[in-house]
Amino acid sequence: MINEKIFLKKNVIYIYGIIDFSDITFILCKYNNFTLSSKKFFIVNLRFLQSSNTSILLLMINFIKLSIKRDQCIKFIYVPKFLIELSRVYNLNNILYNFYFRGYHVKRKN
């Protein structure tokens, strides 16, 4: 049985646990199904994300691509410190923090 590491509650998508490359396809498919609705705004809550490698950055970029394609807005909240550092290492801050790509900035709340 596959341990689901993503779920939707209202318009908030929760990602939790330890994410690695083997989880990305499953999470992206679930996210795709969640965002097929007519809602224009989604929040991705990363508060319960324990750890991940660079695969989570690929996932976030694909979330942004899907939201642009569907003319939806996406907002990431509770972004862990290790993820912010990873995005700096790979120079992805310009994409993940750019207002013009998504309509909302990445938010880190504690």
Biopython code that builds the backbone (N, CA, C, O; Angstrom):
import numpy as np
from Bio.PDB.StructureBuilder import StructureBuilder

atoms = [
    (1, "MET", "N", (0.836, -1.189, 0.000)),
    (1, "MET", "CA", (0.000, 0.000, 0.000)),
    (1, "MET", "C", (0.877, 1.247, 0.000)),
    (1, "MET", "O", (1.842, 1.342, 0.758)),
    (2, "ILE", "N", (0.529, 2.195, -0.856)),
    (2, "ILE", "CA", (1.281, 3.437, -0.961)),
    (2, "ILE", "C", (0.829, 4.373, 0.145)),
    (2, "ILE", "O", (-0.366, 4.591, 0.349)),
    (3, "ASN", "N", (1.795, 4.917, 0.849)),
    (3, "ASN", "CA", (1.490, 5.876, 1.898)),
    (3, "ASN", "C", (1.274, 7.236, 1.245)),
    (3, "ASN", "O", (2.219, 7.838, 0.736)),
    (4, "GLU", "N", (0.047, 7.718, 1.257)),
    (4, "GLU", "CA", (-0.250, 9.009, 0.644)),
    (4, "GLU", "C", (0.368, 10.119, 1.474)),
    (4, "GLU", "O", (0.148, 10.208, 2.682)),
    (5, "LYS", "N", (1.138, 10.958, 0.812)),
    (5, "LYS", "CA", (1.838, 12.046, 1.492)),
    (5, "LYS", "C", (1.264, 13.395, 1.123)),
    (5, "LYS", "O", (1.896, 14.432, 1.323)),
    (6, "ILE", "N", (0.051, 13.370, 0.578)),
    (6, "ILE", "CA", (-0.620, 14.603, 0.183)),
    (6, "ILE", "C", (-2.121, 14.424, 0.397)),
    (6, "ILE", "O", (-2.674, 13.361, 0.114)),
    (7, "PHE", "N", (-2.767, 15.463, 0.895)),
    (7, "PHE", "CA", (-4.226, 15.444, 0.980)),
    (7, "PHE", "C", (-4.757, 16.860, 0.887)),
    (7, "PHE", "O", (-4.041, 17.829, 1.139)),
    (8, "LEU", "N", (-6.024, 16.962, 0.520)),
    (8, "LEU", "CA", (-6.691, 18.238, 0.312)),
    (8, "LEU", "C", (-7.770, 18.423, 1.367)),
    (8, "LEU", "O", (-8.555, 17.515, 1.641)),
    (9, "LYS", "N", (-7.795, 19.612, 1.953)),
    (9, "LYS", "CA", (-8.848, 19.987, 2.889)),
    (9, "LYS", "C", (-9.266, 21.403, 2.538)),
    (9, "LYS", "O", (-8.504, 22.351, 2.726)),
    (10, "LYS", "N", (-10.478, 21.539, 2.028)),
    (10, "LYS", "CA", (-10.987, 22.789, 1.449)),
    (10, "LYS", "C", (-10.068, 23.179, 0.301)),
    (10, "LYS", "O", (-9.936, 22.404, -0.647)),
    (11, "ASN", "N", (-9.430, 24.336, 0.340)),
    (11, "ASN", "CA", (-8.502, 24.692, -0.730)),
    (11, "ASN", "C", (-7.046, 24.649, -0.262)),
    (11, "ASN", "O", (-6.173, 25.257, -0.882)),
    (12, "VAL", "N", (-6.790, 23.935, 0.823)),
    (12, "VAL", "CA", (-5.426, 23.792, 1.347)),
    (12, "VAL", "C", (-4.925, 22.383, 1.056)),
    (12, "VAL", "O", (-5.566, 21.395, 1.414)),
    (13, "ILE", "N", (-3.779, 22.307, 0.406)),
    (13, "ILE", "CA", (-3.158, 21.035, 0.086)),
    (13, "ILE", "C", (-2.013, 20.827, 1.062)),
    (13, "ILE", "O", (-1.110, 21.659, 1.153)),
    (14, "TYR", "N", (-2.048, 19.720, 1.789)),
    (14, "TYR", "CA", (-1.030, 19.413, 2.786)),
    (14, "TYR", "C", (-0.071, 18.373, 2.224)),
    (14, "TYR", "O", (-0.492, 17.353, 1.679)),
    (15, "ILE", "N", (1.214, 18.644, 2.363)),
    (15, "ILE", "CA", (2.248, 17.681, 2.015)),
    (15, "ILE", "C", (3.007, 17.394, 3.301)),
    (15, "ILE", "O", (3.422, 18.315, 4.003)),
    (16, "TYR", "N", (3.186, 16.118, 3.607)),
    (16, "TYR", "CA", (3.788, 15.777, 4.891)),
    (16, "TYR", "C", (4.698, 14.566, 4.759)),
    (16, "TYR", "O", (4.665, 13.839, 3.766)),
    (17, "GLY", "N", (5.500, 14.373, 5.776)),
    (17, "GLY", "CA", (6.385, 13.208, 5.828)),
    (17, "GLY", "C", (7.739, 13.474, 5.188)),
    (17, "GLY", "O", (8.214, 14.607, 5.126)),
    (18, "ILE", "N", (8.334, 12.402, 4.719)),
    (18, "ILE", "CA", (9.636, 12.453, 4.055)),
    (18, "ILE", "C", (9.393, 12.229, 2.569)),
    (18, "ILE", "O", (8.866, 11.192, 2.168)),
    (19, "ILE", "N", (9.780, 13.205, 1.755)),
    (19, "ILE", "CA", (9.544, 13.149, 0.319)),
    (19, "ILE", "C", (10.857, 12.848, -0.388)),
    (19, "ILE", "O", (11.882, 13.471, -0.115)),
    (20, "ASP", "N", (10.810, 11.879, -1.305)),
    (20, "ASP", "CA", (11.968, 11.615, -2.162)),
    (20, "ASP", "C", (11.475, 11.432, -3.598)),
    (20, "ASP", "O", (10.285, 11.583, -3.875)),
    (21, "PHE", "N", (12.383, 11.111, -4.496)),
    (21, "PHE", "CA", (12.031, 11.054, -5.917)),
    (21, "PHE", "C", (10.945, 10.027, -6.231)),
    (21, "PHE", "O", (10.163, 10.228, -7.160)),
    (22, "SER", "N", (10.885, 8.950, -5.488)),
    (22, "SER", "CA", (9.866, 7.926, -5.764)),
    (22, "SER", "C", (8.453, 8.412, -5.436)),
    (22, "SER", "O", (7.481, 7.821, -5.907)),
    (23, "ASP", "N", (8.320, 9.462, -4.651)),
    (23, "ASP", "CA", (7.003, 9.994, -4.271)),
    (23, "ASP", "C", (6.491, 11.065, -5.224)),
    (23, "ASP", "O", (5.300, 11.374, -5.220)),
    (24, "ILE", "N", (7.357, 11.627, -6.026)),
    (24, "ILE", "CA", (7.015, 12.808, -6.813)),
    (24, "ILE", "C", (5.890, 12.554, -7.806)),
    (24, "ILE", "O", (4.954, 13.349, -7.887)),
    (25, "THR", "N", (5.959, 11.477, -8.553)),
    (25, "THR", "CA", (4.939, 11.200, -9.564)),
    (25, "THR", "C", (3.567, 11.039, -8.930)),
    (25, "THR", "O", (2.581, 11.586, -9.424)),
    (26, "PHE", "N", (3.503, 10.293, -7.845)),
    (26, "PHE", "CA", (2.237, 10.086, -7.156)),
    (26, "PHE", "C", (1.674, 11.408, -6.633)),
    (26, "PHE", "O", (0.491, 11.695, -6.810)),
    (27, "ILE", "N", (2.518, 12.205, -5.991)),
    (27, "ILE", "CA", (2.060, 13.487, -5.434)),
    (27, "ILE", "C", (1.609, 14.425, -6.547)),
    (27, "ILE", "O", (0.599, 15.115, -6.407)),
    (28, "LEU", "N", (2.342, 14.454, -7.638)),
    (28, "LEU", "CA", (1.977, 15.333, -8.752)),
    (28, "LEU", "C", (0.650, 14.904, -9.374)),
    (28, "LEU", "O", (-0.157, 15.758, -9.740)),
    (29, "CYS", "N", (0.411, 13.618, -9.498)),
    (29, "CYS", "CA", (-0.879, 13.133, -10.022)),
    (29, "CYS", "C", (-2.028, 13.516, -9.094)),
    (29, "CYS", "O", (-3.079, 13.961, -9.558)),
    (30, "LYS", "N", (-1.836, 13.348, -7.793)),
    (30, "LYS", "CA", (-2.873, 13.733, -6.833)),
    (30, "LYS", "C", (-3.135, 15.243, -6.886)),
    (30, "LYS", "O", (-4.284, 15.684, -6.873)),
    (31, "TYR", "N", (-2.045, 16.029, -6.947)),
    (31, "TYR", "CA", (-2.182, 17.481, -7.036)),
    (31, "TYR", "C", (-2.955, 17.858, -8.298)),
    (31, "TYR", "O", (-3.821, 18.732, -8.266)),
    (32, "ASN", "N", (-2.641, 17.204, -9.391)),
    (32, "ASN", "CA", (-3.325, 17.455, -10.653)),
    (32, "ASN", "C", (-4.823, 17.215, -10.498)),
    (32, "ASN", "O", (-5.629, 18.018, -10.969)),
    (33, "ASN", "N", (-5.199, 16.133, -9.852)),
    (33, "ASN", "CA", (-6.620, 15.843, -9.625)),
    (33, "ASN", "C", (-7.266, 16.866, -8.699)),
    (33, "ASN", "O", (-8.410, 17.263, -8.924)),
    (34, "PHE", "N", (-6.562, 17.292, -7.678)),
    (34, "PHE", "CA", (-7.103, 18.284, -6.744)),
    (34, "PHE", "C", (-7.406, 19.607, -7.444)),
    (34, "PHE", "O", (-8.419, 20.248, -7.166)),
    (35, "THR", "N", (-6.525, 20.007, -8.349)),
    (35, "THR", "CA", (-6.635, 21.339, -8.953)),
    (35, "THR", "C", (-7.485, 21.364, -10.215)),
    (35, "THR", "O", (-7.572, 22.402, -10.871)),
    (36, "LEU", "N", (-8.110, 20.253, -10.568)),
    (36, "LEU", "CA", (-9.000, 20.245, -11.732)),
    (36, "LEU", "C", (-10.306, 20.980, -11.462)),
    (36, "LEU", "O", (-11.052, 21.275, -12.395)),
    (37, "SER", "N", (-10.585, 21.273, -10.228)),
    (37, "SER", "CA", (-11.820, 21.975, -9.885)),
    (37, "SER", "C", (-11.766, 23.405, -10.410)),
    (37, "SER", "O", (-10.748, 23.856, -10.936)),
    (38, "SER", "N", (-12.857, 24.088, -10.259)),
    (38, "SER", "CA", (-12.943, 25.459, -10.770)),
    (38, "SER", "C", (-12.366, 26.490, -9.806)),
    (38, "SER", "O", (-12.441, 27.691, -10.065)),
    (39, "LYS", "N", (-11.797, 26.033, -8.705)),
    (39, "LYS", "CA", (-11.214, 26.975, -7.747)),
    (39, "LYS", "C", (-10.009, 27.671, -8.379)),
    (39, "LYS", "O", (-9.258, 27.068, -9.146)),
    (40, "LYS", "N", (-9.843, 28.932, -8.049)),
    (40, "LYS", "CA", (-8.760, 29.726, -8.627)),
    (40, "LYS", "C", (-7.580, 29.902, -7.689)),
    (40, "LYS", "O", (-6.550, 30.436, -8.099)),
    (41, "PHE", "N", (-7.700, 29.471, -6.451)),
    (41, "PHE", "CA", (-6.658, 29.735, -5.466)),
    (41, "PHE", "C", (-6.424, 28.498, -4.618)),
    (41, "PHE", "O", (-7.363, 27.924, -4.067)),
    (42, "PHE", "N", (-5.160, 28.089, -4.515)),
    (42, "PHE", "CA", (-4.791, 26.952, -3.684)),
    (42, "PHE", "C", (-3.621, 27.334, -2.792)),
    (42, "PHE", "O", (-2.747, 28.111, -3.177)),
    (43, "ILE", "N", (-3.626, 26.776, -1.606)),
    (43, "ILE", "CA", (-2.526, 26.961, -0.651)),
    (43, "ILE", "C", (-1.872, 25.603, -0.465)),
    (43, "ILE", "O", (-2.555, 24.605, -0.236)),
    (44, "VAL", "N", (-0.549, 25.565, -0.562)),
    (44, "VAL", "CA", (0.202, 24.347, -0.294)),
    (44, "VAL", "C", (0.881, 24.529, 1.054)),
    (44, "VAL", "O", (1.770, 25.367, 1.201)),
    (45, "ASN", "N", (0.460, 23.743, 2.036)),
    (45, "ASN", "CA", (0.985, 23.840, 3.388)),
    (45, "ASN", "C", (2.100, 22.808, 3.560)),
    (45, "ASN", "O", (1.861, 21.606, 3.440)),
    (46, "LEU", "N", (3.307, 23.276, 3.838)),
    (46, "LEU", "CA", (4.470, 22.403, 4.004)),
    (46, "LEU", "C", (4.882, 22.277, 5.469)),
    (46, "LEU", "O", (6.007, 21.876, 5.766)),
    (47, "ARG", "N", (3.992, 22.611, 6.364)),
    (47, "ARG", "CA", (4.315, 22.603, 7.788)),
    (47, "ARG", "C", (4.739, 21.224, 8.288)),
    (47, "ARG", "O", (5.611, 21.122, 9.151)),
    (48, "PHE", "N", (4.141, 20.182, 7.763)),
    (48, "PHE", "CA", (4.395, 18.832, 8.256)),
    (48, "PHE", "C", (5.410, 18.068, 7.407)),
    (48, "PHE", "O", (5.560, 16.855, 7.554)),
    (49, "LEU", "N", (6.096, 18.770, 6.531)),
    (49, "LEU", "CA", (7.162, 18.162, 5.730)),
    (49, "LEU", "C", (8.377, 17.973, 6.625)),
    (49, "LEU", "O", (8.959, 18.946, 7.105)),
    (50, "GLN", "N", (8.756, 16.725, 6.848)),
    (50, "GLN", "CA", (9.873, 16.442, 7.747)),
    (50, "GLN", "C", (11.207, 16.658, 7.062)),
    (50, "GLN", "O", (12.074, 17.349, 7.596)),
    (51, "SER", "N", (11.383, 16.076, 5.887)),
    (51, "SER", "CA", (12.620, 16.256, 5.142)),
    (51, "SER", "C", (12.402, 15.869, 3.692)),
    (51, "SER", "O", (11.430, 15.196, 3.347)),
    (52, "SER", "N", (13.317, 16.304, 2.859)),
    (52, "SER", "CA", (13.253, 15.985, 1.443)),
    (52, "SER", "C", (14.602, 16.274, 0.819)),
    (52, "SER", "O", (15.443, 16.964, 1.396)),
    (53, "ASN", "N", (14.786, 15.735, -0.366)),
    (53, "ASN", "CA", (15.954, 16.088, -1.158)),
    (53, "ASN", "C", (15.498, 17.110, -2.196)),
    (53, "ASN", "O", (14.472, 17.763, -2.012)),
    (54, "THR", "N", (16.233, 17.248, -3.255)),
    (54, "THR", "CA", (15.901, 18.254, -4.267)),
    (54, "THR", "C", (14.605, 17.947, -5.006)),
    (54, "THR", "O", (14.106, 18.796, -5.744)),
    (55, "SER", "N", (14.059, 16.771, -4.826)),
    (55, "SER", "CA", (12.823, 16.407, -5.519)),
    (55, "SER", "C", (11.667, 17.338, -5.156)),
    (55, "SER", "O", (10.791, 17.576, -5.988)),
    (56, "ILE", "N", (11.647, 17.858, -3.959)),
    (56, "ILE", "CA", (10.565, 18.752, -3.552)),
    (56, "ILE", "C", (10.607, 20.059, -4.355)),
    (56, "ILE", "O", (9.566, 20.662, -4.617)),
    (57, "LEU", "N", (11.804, 20.491, -4.742)),
    (57, "LEU", "CA", (11.904, 21.682, -5.584)),
    (57, "LEU", "C", (11.297, 21.426, -6.962)),
    (57, "LEU", "O", (10.606, 22.285, -7.510)),
    (58, "LEU", "N", (11.555, 20.256, -7.512)),
    (58, "LEU", "CA", (10.945, 19.895, -8.789)),
    (58, "LEU", "C", (9.427, 19.858, -8.665)),
    (58, "LEU", "O", (8.707, 20.290, -9.565)),
    (59, "LEU", "N", (8.964, 19.351, -7.571)),
    (59, "LEU", "CA", (7.531, 19.280, -7.329)),
    (59, "LEU", "C", (6.919, 20.677, -7.261)),
    (59, "LEU", "O", (5.872, 20.928, -7.857)),
    (60, "MET", "N", (7.567, 21.579, -6.541)),
    (60, "MET", "CA", (7.057, 22.948, -6.426)),
    (60, "MET", "C", (7.039, 23.645, -7.781)),
    (60, "MET", "O", (6.095, 24.370, -8.094)),
    (61, "ILE", "N", (8.065, 23.433, -8.575)),
    (61, "ILE", "CA", (8.113, 24.042, -9.906)),
    (61, "ILE", "C", (6.975, 23.497, -10.770)),
    (61, "ILE", "O", (6.347, 24.247, -11.517)),
    (62, "ASN", "N", (6.715, 22.204, -10.670)),
    (62, "ASN", "CA", (5.609, 21.628, -11.439)),
    (62, "ASN", "C", (4.259, 22.113, -10.941)),
    (62, "ASN", "O", (3.339, 22.284, -11.741)),
    (63, "PHE", "N", (4.115, 22.339, -9.644)),
    (63, "PHE", "CA", (2.887, 22.936, -9.118)),
    (63, "PHE", "C", (2.674, 24.321, -9.746)),
    (63, "PHE", "O", (1.564, 24.666, -10.152)),
    (64, "ILE", "N", (3.739, 25.095, -9.814)),
    (64, "ILE", "CA", (3.653, 26.437, -10.394)),
    (64, "ILE", "C", (3.294, 26.355, -11.877)),
    (64, "ILE", "O", (2.458, 27.121, -12.355)),
    (65, "LYS", "N", (3.916, 25.437, -12.601)),
    (65, "LYS", "CA", (3.614, 25.271, -14.031)),
    (65, "LYS", "C", (2.148, 24.917, -14.250)),
    (65, "LYS", "O", (1.503, 25.465, -15.144)),
    (66, "LEU", "N", (1.626, 24.012, -13.446)),
    (66, "LEU", "CA", (0.216, 23.645, -13.585)),
    (66, "LEU", "C", (-0.702, 24.812, -13.251)),
    (66, "LEU", "O", (-1.718, 25.015, -13.915)),
    (67, "SER", "N", (-0.353, 25.567, -12.243)),
    (67, "SER", "CA", (-1.207, 26.701, -11.869)),
    (67, "SER", "C", (-1.192, 27.788, -12.946)),
    (67, "SER", "O", (-2.209, 28.437, -13.187)),
    (68, "ILE", "N", (-0.048, 27.986, -13.587)),
    (68, "ILE", "CA", (0.016, 28.957, -14.685)),
    (68, "ILE", "C", (-0.840, 28.477, -15.852)),
    (68, "ILE", "O", (-1.588, 29.255, -16.444)),
    (69, "LYS", "N", (-0.725, 27.194, -16.177)),
    (69, "LYS", "CA", (-1.468, 26.623, -17.295)),
    (69, "LYS", "C", (-2.974, 26.730, -17.073)),
    (69, "LYS", "O", (-3.729, 26.940, -18.023)),
    (70, "ARG", "N", (-3.410, 26.588, -15.830)),
    (70, "ARG", "CA", (-4.844, 26.612, -15.511)),
    (70, "ARG", "C", (-5.334, 27.969, -15.035)),
    (70, "ARG", "O", (-6.486, 28.114, -14.626)),
    (71, "ASP", "N", (-4.458, 28.956, -15.089)),
    (71, "ASP", "CA", (-4.798, 30.308, -14.647)),
    (71, "ASP", "C", (-5.286, 30.305, -13.197)),
    (71, "ASP", "O", (-6.297, 30.923, -12.864)),
    (72, "GLN", "N", (-4.549, 29.602, -12.352)),
    (72, "GLN", "CA", (-4.840, 29.536, -10.929)),
    (72, "GLN", "C", (-3.689, 30.166, -10.161)),
    (72, "GLN", "O", (-2.589, 30.331, -10.691)),
    (73, "CYS", "N", (-3.951, 30.511, -8.924)),
    (73, "CYS", "CA", (-2.910, 31.037, -8.056)),
    (73, "CYS", "C", (-2.554, 29.969, -7.030)),
    (73, "CYS", "O", (-3.398, 29.189, -6.588)),
    (74, "ILE", "N", (-1.282, 29.963, -6.668)),
    (74, "ILE", "CA", (-0.811, 29.007, -5.675)),
    (74, "ILE", "C", (0.035, 29.767, -4.666)),
    (74, "ILE", "O", (0.764, 30.697, -5.011)),
    (75, "LYS", "N", (-0.077, 29.353, -3.422)),
    (75, "LYS", "CA", (0.676, 29.991, -2.347)),
    (75, "LYS", "C", (1.259, 28.890, -1.471)),
    (75, "LYS", "O", (0.532, 28.001, -1.028)),
    (76, "PHE", "N", (2.557, 28.943, -1.220)),
    (76, "PHE", "CA", (3.219, 27.988, -0.344)),
    (76, "PHE", "C", (3.368, 28.627, 1.032)),
    (76, "PHE", "O", (3.867, 29.745, 1.158)),
    (77, "ILE", "N", (2.931, 27.909, 2.055)),
    (77, "ILE", "CA", (3.081, 28.431, 3.411)),
    (77, "ILE", "C", (3.855, 27.434, 4.255)),
    (77, "ILE", "O", (3.952, 26.251, 3.926)),
    (78, "TYR", "N", (4.396, 27.933, 5.335)),
    (78, "TYR", "CA", (5.211, 27.135, 6.257)),
    (78, "TYR", "C", (6.347, 26.421, 5.527)),
    (78, "TYR", "O", (6.587, 25.231, 5.735)),
    (79, "VAL", "N", (7.029, 27.156, 4.683)),
    (79, "VAL", "CA", (8.148, 26.577, 3.937)),
    (79, "VAL", "C", (9.297, 26.348, 4.914)),
    (79, "VAL", "O", (9.761, 27.291, 5.555)),
    (80, "PRO", "N", (9.766, 25.092, 5.036)),
    (80, "PRO", "CA", (10.839, 24.804, 5.986)),
    (80, "PRO", "C", (12.149, 25.490, 5.611)),
    (80, "PRO", "O", (12.400, 25.783, 4.442)),
    (81, "LYS", "N", (12.958, 25.733, 6.599)),
    (81, "LYS", "CA", (14.225, 26.424, 6.375)),
    (81, "LYS", "C", (15.126, 25.646, 5.421)),
    (81, "LYS", "O", (15.796, 26.247, 4.580)),
    (82, "PHE", "N", (15.152, 24.307, 5.540)),
    (82, "PHE", "CA", (16.015, 23.519, 4.664)),
    (82, "PHE", "C", (15.600, 23.669, 3.202)),
    (82, "PHE", "O", (16.441, 23.588, 2.307)),
    (83, "LEU", "N", (14.309, 23.887, 2.956)),
    (83, "LEU", "CA", (13.825, 24.056, 1.589)),
    (83, "LEU", "C", (14.204, 25.419, 1.024)),
    (83, "LEU", "O", (14.513, 25.541, -0.161)),
    (84, "ILE", "N", (14.180, 26.418, 1.854)),
    (84, "ILE", "CA", (14.617, 27.748, 1.417)),
    (84, "ILE", "C", (16.101, 27.719, 1.080)),
    (84, "ILE", "O", (16.530, 28.314, 0.091)),
    (85, "GLU", "N", (16.886, 27.028, 1.904)),
    (85, "GLU", "CA", (18.322, 26.903, 1.637)),
    (85, "GLU", "C", (18.580, 26.123, 0.346)),
    (85, "GLU", "O", (19.457, 26.494, -0.434)),
    (86, "LEU", "N", (17.827, 25.051, 0.117)),
    (86, "LEU", "CA", (17.978, 24.276, -1.119)),
    (86, "LEU", "C", (17.677, 25.139, -2.339)),
    (86, "LEU", "O", (18.383, 25.067, -3.345)),
    (87, "SER", "N", (16.640, 25.946, -2.251)),
    (87, "SER", "CA", (16.298, 26.793, -3.392)),
    (87, "SER", "C", (17.378, 27.826, -3.658)),
    (87, "SER", "O", (17.592, 28.209, -4.808)),
    (88, "ARG", "N", (18.060, 28.282, -2.624)),
    (88, "ARG", "CA", (19.175, 29.211, -2.818)),
    (88, "ARG", "C", (20.354, 28.524, -3.489)),
    (88, "ARG", "O", (20.993, 29.100, -4.369)),
    (89, "VAL", "N", (20.645, 27.295, -3.076)),
    (89, "VAL", "CA", (21.763, 26.549, -3.648)),
    (89, "VAL", "C", (21.562, 26.351, -5.151)),
    (89, "VAL", "O", (22.507, 26.475, -5.929)),
    (90, "TYR", "N", (20.340, 26.048, -5.549)),
    (90, "TYR", "CA", (20.044, 25.798, -6.954)),
    (90, "TYR", "C", (19.572, 27.049, -7.691)),
    (90, "TYR", "O", (19.134, 26.967, -8.839)),
    (91, "ASN", "N", (19.658, 28.190, -7.044)),
    (91, "ASN", "CA", (19.306, 29.474, -7.629)),
    (91, "ASN", "C", (17.859, 29.488, -8.151)),
    (91, "ASN", "O", (17.588, 30.012, -9.232)),
    (92, "LEU", "N", (16.964, 28.923, -7.394)),
    (92, "LEU", "CA", (15.558, 28.883, -7.769)),
    (92, "LEU", "C", (14.724, 29.932, -7.052)),
    (92, "LEU", "O", (13.507, 29.984, -7.228)),
    (93, "ASN", "N", (15.358, 30.756, -6.256)),
    (93, "ASN", "CA", (14.605, 31.779, -5.529)),
    (93, "ASN", "C", (13.868, 32.714, -6.474)),
    (93, "ASN", "O", (12.767, 33.171, -6.170)),
    (94, "ASN", "N", (14.480, 32.998, -7.625)),
    (94, "ASN", "CA", (13.823, 33.899, -8.576)),
    (94, "ASN", "C", (12.515, 33.319, -9.090)),
    (94, "ASN", "O", (11.580, 34.063, -9.389)),
    (95, "ILE", "N", (12.441, 32.003, -9.196)),
    (95, "ILE", "CA", (11.208, 31.373, -9.659)),
    (95, "ILE", "C", (10.228, 31.207, -8.507)),
    (95, "ILE", "O", (9.059, 31.575, -8.626)),
    (96, "LEU", "N", (10.694, 30.658, -7.401)),
    (96, "LEU", "CA", (9.791, 30.345, -6.298)),
    (96, "LEU", "C", (9.267, 31.585, -5.585)),
    (96, "LEU", "O", (8.182, 31.554, -5.006)),
    (97, "TYR", "N", (10.024, 32.669, -5.621)),
    (97, "TYR", "CA", (9.612, 33.870, -4.907)),
    (97, "TYR", "C", (9.102, 34.966, -5.821)),
    (97, "TYR", "O", (8.803, 36.065, -5.354)),
    (98, "ASN", "N", (8.995, 34.695, -7.106)),
    (98, "ASN", "CA", (8.613, 35.732, -8.052)),
    (98, "ASN", "C", (7.098, 35.914, -8.074)),
    (98, "ASN", "O", (6.348, 34.970, -8.322)),
    (99, "PHE", "N", (6.671, 37.123, -7.816)),
    (99, "PHE", "CA", (5.253, 37.462, -7.768)),
    (99, "PHE", "C", (4.584, 37.262, -9.123)),
    (99, "PHE", "O", (3.428, 36.840, -9.178)),
    (100, "TYR", "N", (5.276, 37.552, -10.202)),
    (100, "TYR", "CA", (4.662, 37.544, -11.521)),
    (100, "TYR", "C", (4.358, 36.142, -12.034)),
    (100, "TYR", "O", (3.502, 35.983, -12.905)),
    (101, "PHE", "N", (5.028, 35.135, -11.522)),
    (101, "PHE", "CA", (4.772, 33.778, -11.991)),
    (101, "PHE", "C", (3.487, 33.205, -11.425)),
    (101, "PHE", "O", (2.807, 32.441, -12.110)),
    (102, "ARG", "N", (3.132, 33.552, -10.187)),
    (102, "ARG", "CA", (2.047, 32.852, -9.534)),
    (102, "ARG", "C", (0.962, 33.757, -8.986)),
    (102, "ARG", "O", (-0.144, 33.295, -8.709)),
    (103, "GLY", "N", (1.248, 34.995, -8.831)),
    (103, "GLY", "CA", (0.263, 35.880, -8.236)),
    (103, "GLY", "C", (0.424, 36.021, -6.733)),
    (103, "GLY", "O", (-0.160, 36.922, -6.132)),
    (104, "TYR", "N", (1.210, 35.142, -6.114)),
    (104, "TYR", "CA", (1.452, 35.213, -4.686)),
    (104, "TYR", "C", (2.885, 34.828, -4.391)),
    (104, "TYR", "O", (3.464, 33.980, -5.070)),
    (105, "HIS", "N", (3.442, 35.440, -3.397)),
    (105, "HIS", "CA", (4.798, 35.103, -2.966)),
    (105, "HIS", "C", (4.785, 33.831, -2.133)),
    (105, "HIS", "O", (3.767, 33.470, -1.543)),
    (106, "VAL", "N", (5.911, 33.168, -2.096)),
    (106, "VAL", "CA", (6.078, 32.053, -1.153)),
    (106, "VAL", "C", (6.116, 32.645, 0.227)),
    (106, "VAL", "O", (6.867, 33.590, 0.472)),
    (107, "LYS", "N", (5.342, 32.127, 1.120)),
    (107, "LYS", "CA", (5.307, 32.636, 2.488)),
    (107, "LYS", "C", (5.922, 31.621, 3.428)),
    (107, "LYS", "O", (5.688, 30.420, 3.293)),
    (108, "ARG", "N", (6.689, 32.085, 4.354)),
    (108, "ARG", "CA", (7.213, 31.213, 5.399)),
    (108, "ARG", "C", (6.657, 31.707, 6.717)),
    (108, "ARG", "O", (7.000, 32.795, 7.179)),
    (109, "LYS", "N", (5.806, 30.911, 7.315)),
    (109, "LYS", "CA", (5.198, 31.299, 8.583)),
    (109, "LYS", "C", (5.604, 30.290, 9.636)),
    (109, "LYS", "O", (5.655, 29.089, 9.370)),
    (110, "ASN", "N", (5.888, 30.770, 10.811)),
    (110, "ASN", "CA", (6.227, 29.885, 11.927)),
    (110, "ASN", "C", (5.300, 30.114, 13.087)),
    (110, "ASN", "O", (5.431, 29.458, 14.120)),
]
sb = StructureBuilder()
sb.init_structure("model")
sb.init_model(0)
sb.init_chain("A")
sb.init_seg("    ")
for serial, (resi, resn, name, xyz) in enumerate(atoms, 1):
    if name == "N":
        sb.init_residue(resn, " ", resi, " ")
    sb.init_atom(name, np.array(xyz, "f"), 0.0, 1.0, " ", f" {name:<3s}", serial, name[0])
structure = sb.get_structure()
